[in-house]
Amino acid sequence: GSAHPIARAITAAAPTGAPKPRGDAMHIAGGGIEATVERVRTRIGTPQSVAELSGQPLPQELAMVAEDISVVALGDTHGWIALFALADPLRPHARMMVRELVRMGKRVHLVSGDRPQAVRYAARELEIGSVAGGATPRGKLDYVQRLQRDGAIVAMVGDGINDAAGLAGAQVSIAMGGGADIVCGNSDVVLLAGRLDALVVALRTARATLNVIRQNLAWASGYNLLAIPLAACGYVTPLLAGVGMAGSSMLVVA
């Protein structure tokens, strides 16, 4: 019942004939998915979320997991069932995107609901200094609002339901193609190819567009500041005014 990439990977790896949940699956914001399996409430998601359902402490095996590994837990009201240790590689073009954004004068932050160790590892690989792991959907929104209170204009990139609140709070919301429908349907920009380098192209295109808009405003303002006083003084005939308007419009379009 989840479009999350890790959920798809686990579903694809499940053996045929595995127990099917009843049709009462429920999304736990920032926690995972909960449903009834063979008459027992079962949850898959973050270890902390599964610990709440099982009523048992976090398993000692978590301490043995390498810092660059993401962990998904499975458990029910009787206790722990399994831990999935997943290598979550960086997207292609991620390093190039971060370097280009920094070169363009942008400050890059990494905010994720994954375990803090894995998020810090990814941040080091990408040379990102500002990082927050284990963030809930509300925590992501709080992070965005904290930056805004400090005077920042925030563009946020996300692909999951847990990013929806933060994306809604940012001045510019950017969704990765193939992400959750609710995210793609309510974002300002959707990167259809799912490629991070498209973000740099979009930013450059936006900058070029703004430059053209400013040029057009400058030409239009200059023409009117020159022509209106001359017309008021009787130096501009109707024929000359018509030629001037057509000429200025052609100049703006060019």
Disulfide bonds with the S-S distance in Angstrom:
none
